[in-house]
């Protein structure tokens, strides 16, 4: 299960490279690529690689500065033979005054998943963000009618924010989220970290993740994750 994902991919991609993204939006059609690696692939506070490193990559297409579509890939390890995750997504990014929205749909698919495991699933998403002084604050809502493992409908709520540190290339960012799944699998997660824009196309991130359900297993425990992402 993906972290759009790990704060490295989301926060550094959206904030550390914001200038490049705005330039691409003026084109009627643009394609961007990304690759990266991290010491652990964490999605909503939970390790997707059994606490081992991961490598990832993706392709994003922007259409008219409003619509977008893309694909993202990463290795995973659920202890059941599943080798990789692929995410397909599309949506639009309208604005209303100072508020920027992201409305879309995602499909999380898995390579090598056991027969009958029903790991693949869809989510609809609604994201909103706006500037607040030098900071950016946002909220997110995800809904799945049939979650990972065919566990029923699920919702995920998140509040997040990011703050550039003075005139430096560092950005402090964090988020608090609540994953609600039909049955006893609900949990809260949070993260806090610092990203560094090594260049216009290379971002570094060091982040602390945790959840309130360590009794679910070690993949829900607190952890520090370092990563790098390259875009072009």
Secondary structure by P-SEA (a helix, b strand, c coil): ccccccccccccccccaaaaaaaaaaccbbbbbbcccccccccccccccccccccccbbbbbcccccccbbbbbbbbccccccbbbbbbbbbbbbcccbbbbbbbbbbbbccccccccccccccbbbbbbbccccccbbbbbbbcccccccccccccccccccccccccbbbccbbbbbbccccccccccccbbbbcccccbbbbbbccccccccccccccccccccccccc
